[in-house]
Amino acid sequence: MPFGLTNAPAVFRHMMNDLFREYLDHFVVIYFDDILGFLSNLEEHTLHVCLVLHKLR
């Protein structure tokens, strides 16, 4: 995010929360300017990464 924008982190987090609403607290957490994923095993991780990248595209 460019410097000098008012409330840029809050706007980004709100936008990401709206985008990932169906995945939040299941396997995705939005923290400041990061998208964090957590997993149980490698197969689930691969699926979750694909879902997140598809959503971002």
C-alpha positions, 0 to 999 in steps of 0.5 A, a space after each residue: 500500500 502506498 504511504 500517505 493513504 488514510 486508513 489504508 490498512 483498515 480498508 485492505 483488511 475490510 476488503 480481504 474479510 469480505 473476499 474471504 468471508 466463506 474461508 475465514 476462521 476455517 483455514 484463513 486468517 487476515 492479519 494486517 496485510 497478510 493472508 495466513 492459512 493453517 492446515 492439518 495435513 499437506 493435501 488440505 494445504 494444497 487444496 486451501 492454497 489453490 482456493 485462496 489463489 483462485 479467489 485472489 485471481 
